[in-house]
Amino acid sequence: MTSDLPEFGQILAVGATWGQDRGVADGELVERIVATTGLAPGEVARIVDDVLAWYREPVEDYVRRRHRHHKVYGRRNAQIYRLIADELGERLVAPPELTERQLRRVIYG
């Protein structure tokens, strides 16, 4: 019986065409960006990793971070809740819509 899965201990050659495997979730994306920009594969892999990490930020962390940011600029909570709700709706993969009460609970527990 043959299997398409690697034997225990084998290393897959994912991303072998662009160099080191840095754990990037989408090697095909890295290859495409390398081909279309002329950037070095290592640079592209770091950029893709950074962008993916940005979008993997949990909603709760995003809400707290943005609340702190808006507070620094003197905005009041009522305005901040509206701004954050709008920002969440504009994210690439938008989470479910959060009410003001839900946002408050994320921020203050």
Backbone as a printed PyTorch tensor [residue, N CA C, xyz], in Angstrom:
tensor([[[  0.8480,  -1.1780,   0.0000],
         [  0.0000,   0.0000,   0.0000],
         [  0.8910,   1.2390,   0.0000]],

        [[  0.6780,   2.1210,  -0.9430],
         [  1.4610,   3.3560,  -1.0040],
         [  0.6500,   4.4990,  -0.4330]],

        [[  1.3720,   5.5040,   0.0120],
         [  0.7230,   6.6580,   0.6160],
         [  1.3230,   7.9230,   0.0470]],

        [[  0.5090,   8.9480,  -0.0660],
         [  0.9960,  10.2330,  -0.5240],
         [  1.6170,  11.0320,   0.6150]],

        [[  1.5050,  10.5030,   1.8240],
         [  2.0520,  11.1850,   2.9920],
         [  3.5160,  10.8040,   3.1710]],

        [[  4.3350,  11.7230,   3.7150],
         [  5.7480,  11.4040,   3.9060],
         [  5.9370,  10.4030,   5.0360]],

        [[  7.0360,   9.6760,   4.9750],
         [  7.4050,   8.7760,   6.0580],
         [  7.7340,   9.6200,   7.2820]],

        [[  7.6300,   9.0190,   8.4530],
         [  7.9710,   9.7020,   9.6820],
         [  9.4140,  10.2050,   9.6010]],

        [[  9.6100,  11.4730,   9.9200],
         [ 10.9510,  12.0350,   9.9450],
         [ 11.3930,  12.6550,   8.6270]],

        [[ 10.6410,  12.4660,   7.5580],
         [ 11.0250,  13.0720,   6.2910],
         [ 10.6850,  14.5490,   6.3030]],

        [[ 11.4470,  15.3150,   5.5850],
         [ 11.2060,  16.7430,   5.4690],
         [ 10.6630,  17.0100,   4.0680]],

        [[  9.5500,  17.6820,   4.0020],
         [  8.9730,  18.0300,   2.7050],
         [  9.7430,  19.1820,   2.0900]],

        [[  9.8280,  19.2280,   0.7910],
         [ 10.5470,  20.2930,   0.0980],
         [  9.5970,  21.4210,  -0.2660]],

        [[  8.8390,  21.8990,   0.7030],
         [  7.9040,  22.9910,   0.4630],
         [  8.6970,  24.2680,   0.2310]],

        [[  8.3850,  24.9540,  -0.8370],
         [  9.0500,  26.2220,  -1.1100],
         [ 10.4800,  26.0600,  -1.5960]],

        [[ 10.8390,  24.8850,  -2.0420],
         [ 12.2160,  24.6400,  -2.4380],
         [ 12.6510,  25.5310,  -3.5810]],

        [[ 11.7350,  26.0090,  -4.3950],
         [ 12.1250,  26.8410,  -5.5250],
         [ 12.5320,  28.2420,  -5.1050]],

        [[ 12.1760,  28.6760,  -3.9150],
         [ 12.5620,  30.0190,  -3.4810],
         [ 13.4920,  30.0210,  -2.2880]],

        [[ 14.0430,  28.8800,  -1.9260],
         [ 15.0450,  28.8620,  -0.8660],
         [ 14.5190,  28.2500,   0.4020]],

        [[ 14.9260,  28.8490,   1.4920],
         [ 14.6090,  28.2770,   2.7950],
         [ 13.1220,  28.2780,   3.0900]],

        [[ 12.6820,  27.2230,   3.7630],
         [ 11.2800,  27.1310,   4.1730],
         [ 11.1490,  27.8040,   5.5220]],

        [[ 10.5310,  28.9640,   5.5510],
         [ 10.3980,  29.7300,   6.7720],
         [  9.0480,  29.5030,   7.4180]],

        [[  8.3260,  28.4830,   7.0050],
         [  7.0370,  28.2220,   7.6080],
         [  5.9410,  29.1010,   7.0400]],

        [[  6.1670,  29.7220,   5.9090],
         [  5.1580,  30.5650,   5.2820],
         [  3.9840,  29.6960,   4.8720]],

        [[  2.7880,  30.1640,   5.2100],
         [  1.5930,  29.3750,   4.9480],
         [  1.3040,  29.2200,   3.4650]],

        [[  1.7890,  30.1110,   2.6410],
         [  1.4360,  30.0670,   1.2270],
         [  2.6720,  30.2730,   0.3550]],

        [[  3.3960,  29.1830,   0.1130],
         [  4.5980,  29.2450,  -0.7070],
         [  4.3200,  29.7170,  -2.1210]],

        [[  3.1570,  29.3830,  -2.6470],
         [  2.7900,  29.8130,  -4.0020],
         [  2.6830,  31.3380,  -4.0600]],

        [[  2.1520,  31.9440,  -3.0030],
         [  2.0660,  33.3990,  -2.9400],
         [  3.4550,  34.0210,  -2.9350]],

        [[  4.3620,  33.4450,  -2.1700],
         [  5.7360,  33.9470,  -2.1290],
         [  6.3510,  33.8780,  -3.5140]],

        [[  6.2060,  32.7460,  -4.1800],
         [  6.7630,  32.5900,  -5.5230],
         [  6.1850,  33.6190,  -6.4910]],

        [[  4.8990,  33.8690,  -6.3990],
         [  4.2520,  34.8410,  -7.2840],
         [  4.8000,  36.2420,  -7.0600]],

        [[  4.9510,  36.6180,  -5.7930],
         [  5.4480,  37.9630,  -5.4850],
         [  6.9070,  38.1030,  -5.9070]],

        [[  7.6980,  37.0640,  -5.7090],
         [  9.0900,  37.0820,  -6.1720],
         [  9.1250,  37.3060,  -7.6750]],

        [[  8.2830,  36.5800,  -8.3990],
         [  8.2690,  36.6630,  -9.8680],
         [  7.7880,  38.0170, -10.3670]],

        [[  6.8790,  38.6530,  -9.6500],
         [  6.3060,  39.8990, -10.1540],
         [  6.9770,  41.1580,  -9.6200]],

        [[  7.8210,  41.0350,  -8.5880],
         [  8.4330,  42.2350,  -8.0140],
         [  9.9320,  42.2980,  -8.1610]],

        [[ 10.5650,  41.1560,  -8.3220],
         [ 12.0170,  41.1340,  -8.3710],
         [ 12.6620,  41.1980,  -6.9950]],

        [[ 11.8620,  41.1550,  -5.9320],
         [ 12.4080,  41.1260,  -4.5800],
         [ 13.0380,  39.7630,  -4.3160]],

        [[ 13.9610,  39.7300,  -3.3860],
         [ 14.6110,  38.4730,  -3.0200],
         [ 13.6180,  37.5720,  -2.2900]],

        [[ 13.7210,  36.2760,  -2.4830],
         [ 12.7940,  35.3430,  -1.8380],
         [ 12.7260,  35.4920,  -0.3190]],

        [[ 13.8580,  35.7100,   0.3240],
         [ 13.8590,  35.8770,   1.7720],
         [ 13.0890,  37.1040,   2.2110]],

        [[ 13.2470,  38.2010,   1.4450],
         [ 12.4980,  39.4290,   1.7590],
         [ 10.9990,  39.1960,   1.6150]],

        [[ 10.6210,  38.5540,   0.5280],
         [  9.2010,  38.2910,   0.2770],
         [  8.6250,  37.3890,   1.3620]],

        [[  9.3620,  36.3650,   1.7560],
         [  8.8740,  35.4580,   2.7980],
         [  8.6400,  36.2190,   4.0950]],

        [[  9.5520,  37.1330,   4.4450],
         [  9.3670,  37.9270,   5.6720],
         [  8.1440,  38.8310,   5.5610]],

        [[  7.9400,  39.4330,   4.3960],
         [  6.7910,  40.3140,   4.1940],
         [  5.4910,  39.5170,   4.3000]],

        [[  5.4280,  38.3750,   3.6380],
         [  4.2240,  37.5390,   3.6830],
         [  3.9600,  37.0900,   5.1180]],

        [[  5.0040,  36.6660,   5.8170],
         [  4.8380,  36.2800,   7.2260],
         [  4.2610,  37.4220,   8.0440]],

        [[  4.7800,  38.6320,   7.8180],
         [  4.3250,  39.8020,   8.5720],
         [  2.8550,  40.1210,   8.2760]],

        [[  2.4910,  40.0830,   7.0160],
         [  1.1000,  40.3680,   6.6340],
         [  0.1570,  39.3060,   7.2080]],

        [[  0.5320,  38.0520,   7.1170],
         [ -0.3110,  36.9850,   7.6630],
         [ -0.4500,  37.1260,   9.1770]],

        [[  0.6310,  37.4750,   9.8520],
         [  0.5620,  37.6790,  11.3050],
         [ -0.3760,  38.8290,  11.6380]],

        [[ -0.3510,  39.8770,  10.8350],
         [ -1.2350,  41.0340,  11.0490],
         [ -2.6980,  40.6150,  11.0160]],

        [[ -3.0470,  39.7960,  10.0400],
         [ -4.4380,  39.3790,   9.9020],
         [ -4.8190,  38.2300,  10.8280]],

        [[ -3.8390,  37.6040,  11.4630],
         [ -4.1410,  36.5420,  12.4380],
         [ -4.3540,  37.0950,  13.8440]],

        [[ -4.1660,  38.3950,  14.0280],
         [ -4.3410,  38.9860,  15.3530],
         [ -5.7640,  38.7150,  15.8380]],

        [[ -5.9030,  38.1440,  17.0270],
         [ -7.2530,  37.8780,  17.5450],
         [ -8.0600,  39.1720,  17.6750]],

        [[ -9.3580,  39.0680,  17.4680],
         [-10.2380,  40.2470,  17.5170],
         [-10.0870,  40.9730,  18.8430]],

        [[-10.0160,  40.2300,  19.9360],
         [ -9.9060,  40.8600,  21.2520],
         [ -8.6490,  41.7070,  21.3610]],

        [[ -7.5220,  41.1850,  20.8530],
         [ -6.2630,  41.9420,  20.8780],
         [ -6.3630,  43.1820,  20.0000]],

        [[ -6.9800,  43.0230,  18.8300],
         [ -7.1590,  44.1600,  17.9210],
         [ -7.9890,  45.2530,  18.6000]],

        [[ -9.1020,  44.8670,  19.2150],
         [ -9.9910,  45.8420,  19.8620],
         [ -9.2510,  46.5790,  20.9690]],

        [[ -8.5310,  45.8550,  21.8050],
         [ -7.7920,  46.4970,  22.9040],
         [ -6.7020,  47.4320,  22.3750]],

        [[ -5.9820,  46.9890,  21.3590],
         [ -4.9100,  47.8110,  20.7770],
         [ -5.4710,  49.0930,  20.1850]],

        [[ -6.5520,  48.9600,  19.4340],
         [ -7.1420,  50.1480,  18.7990],
         [ -7.7540,  51.0740,  19.8420]],

        [[ -8.3220,  50.5360,  20.9210],
         [ -8.8740,  51.3550,  21.9950],
         [ -7.7590,  52.1980,  22.6190]],

        [[ -6.6180,  51.5620,  22.9330],
         [ -5.4830,  52.3060,  23.4860],
         [ -5.0330,  53.4000,  22.5300]],

        [[ -4.9570,  53.0780,  21.2490],
         [ -4.5340,  54.0530,  20.2430],
         [ -5.4600,  55.2710,  20.2410]],

        [[ -6.7570,  55.0430,  20.1840],
         [ -7.7160,  56.1480,  20.1330],
         [ -7.7170,  56.9490,  21.4220]],

        [[ -7.4960,  56.3070,  22.5730],
         [ -7.4260,  57.0160,  23.8580],
         [ -6.2580,  57.9980,  23.8760]],

        [[ -5.1370,  57.5860,  23.3000],
         [ -3.9540,  58.4560,  23.2330],
         [ -4.2910,  59.7750,  22.5420]],

        [[ -5.1660,  59.7200,  21.5640],
         [ -5.5360,  60.9180,  20.8090],
         [ -6.7500,  61.6250,  21.3920]],

        [[ -7.1130,  61.2800,  22.6230],
         [ -8.1330,  62.0170,  23.3560],
         [ -9.5730,  61.7270,  22.9830]],

        [[ -9.7870,  60.6560,  22.2550],
         [-11.1690,  60.3370,  21.9020],
         [-11.8820,  59.7200,  23.0990]],

        [[-13.1850,  59.9220,  23.1400],
         [-14.0080,  59.3690,  24.2270],
         [-14.5420,  58.0020,  23.8100]],

        [[-14.8900,  57.1990,  24.8060],
         [-15.2880,  55.8170,  24.5360],
         [-16.4260,  55.6850,  23.5410]],

        [[-17.4530,  56.4930,  23.6450],
         [-18.5860,  56.3610,  22.7180],
         [-18.1140,  56.4870,  21.2690]],

        [[-17.2320,  57.4480,  21.0260],
         [-16.6900,  57.6320,  19.6780],
         [-15.7620,  56.4670,  19.3100]],

        [[-14.9650,  56.0250,  20.2730],
         [-14.0190,  54.9350,  20.0290],
         [-14.7610,  53.6530,  19.6420]],

        [[-15.8540,  53.3500,  20.3330],
         [-16.6000,  52.1320,  20.0190],
         [-17.1070,  52.1540,  18.5790]],

        [[-17.6030,  53.3160,  18.1480],
         [-18.0830,  53.4360,  16.7540],
         [-16.9180,  53.2600,  15.7740]],

        [[-15.7870,  53.9000,  16.0760],
         [-14.6220,  53.7960,  15.1880],
         [-14.1370,  52.3500,  15.0710]],

        [[-14.0380,  51.6740,  16.2110],
         [-13.5610,  50.2870,  16.1900],
         [-14.5490,  49.3870,  15.4470]],

        [[-15.8230,  49.5730,  15.6700],
         [-16.8260,  48.7670,  14.9580],
         [-16.6870,  48.9670,  13.4490]],

        [[-16.4800,  50.2150,  13.0260],
         [-16.2790,  50.4880,  11.5940],
         [-14.9900,  49.8410,  11.0850]],

        [[-13.9180,  49.9560,  11.8590],
         [-12.6330,  49.3680,  11.4620],
         [-12.7470,  47.8540,  11.3080]],

        [[-13.4210,  47.2080,  12.2510],
         [-13.5660,  45.7560,  12.1770],
         [-14.3090,  45.3450,  10.9090]],

        [[-15.2990,  46.1210,  10.5250],
         [-16.0600,  45.8200,   9.3170],
         [-15.2610,  45.9610,   8.0430]],

        [[-14.1610,  46.7110,   8.1040],
         [-13.3250,  46.9330,   6.9260],
         [-12.1500,  45.9790,   6.8290]],

        [[-11.9690,  45.1230,   7.8440],
         [-10.8440,  44.1810,   7.8080],
         [-11.0430,  43.1930,   6.6680]],

        [[ -9.9370,  42.6690,   6.1580],
         [ -9.9780,  41.7340,   5.0360],
         [-10.9330,  40.5730,   5.3140]],

        [[-10.8200,  39.9970,   6.4940],
         [-11.7690,  38.9660,   6.9300],
         [-12.4330,  39.5330,   8.1760]],

        [[-13.5810,  40.1340,   7.9640],
         [-14.2710,  40.8270,   9.0480],
         [-14.8960,  39.8280,  10.0210]],

        [[-14.7180,  40.0940,  11.3130],
         [-15.3800,  39.2420,  12.3060],
         [-16.8670,  39.5750,  12.3570]],

        [[-17.6450,  38.8090,  13.1070],
         [-19.0550,  39.1710,  13.2650],
         [-19.1590,  40.5740,  13.8690]],

        [[-20.2070,  41.2680,  13.5230],
         [-20.4000,  42.6250,  14.0390],
         [-20.5460,  42.5760,  15.5620]],

        [[-19.8060,  43.4590,  16.2600],
         [-19.8450,  43.5220,  17.7160],
         [-20.6240,  44.7560,  18.1480]],

        [[-21.4530,  44.5820,  19.1560],
         [-22.2060,  45.7130,  19.6980],
         [-21.2920,  46.5440,  20.5990]],

        [[-21.7540,  47.7340,  20.9680],
         [-20.9870,  48.5780,  21.8850],
         [-20.7430,  47.8310,  23.1960]],

        [[-21.7410,  47.1370,  23.6740],
         [-21.6090,  46.3780,  24.9230],
         [-20.5320,  45.2920,  24.7880]],

        [[-20.5240,  44.5840,  23.6830],
         [-19.5100,  43.5420,  23.4670],
         [-18.1050,  44.1410,  23.3940]],

        [[-17.9740,  45.2720,  22.7250],
         [-16.6860,  45.9400,  22.6460],
         [-16.2170,  46.3600,  24.0420]],

        [[-17.1220,  46.9150,  24.8210],
         [-16.8010,  47.3400,  26.1880],
         [-16.3110,  46.1530,  27.0260]],

        [[-16.9820,  45.0170,  26.8670],
         [-16.6010,  43.8230,  27.6370],
         [-15.2310,  43.2970,  27.2170]],

        [[-14.9220,  43.4000,  25.9180],
         [-13.5900,  42.9770,  25.4390],
         [-12.5140,  43.8540,  26.0630]],

        [[-12.7770,  45.1480,  26.1200],
         [-11.7850,  46.0990,  26.6110],
         [-11.6350,  46.0290,  28.1280]],

        [[-12.7330,  46.0250,  28.8360],
         [-12.6730,  46.1230,  30.2830],
         [-12.9420,  44.8210,  31.0350]],

        [[-13.2650,  43.7850,  30.2870],
         [-13.4650,  42.4850,  30.9240],
         [-14.8200,  42.2050,  31.4600]]])
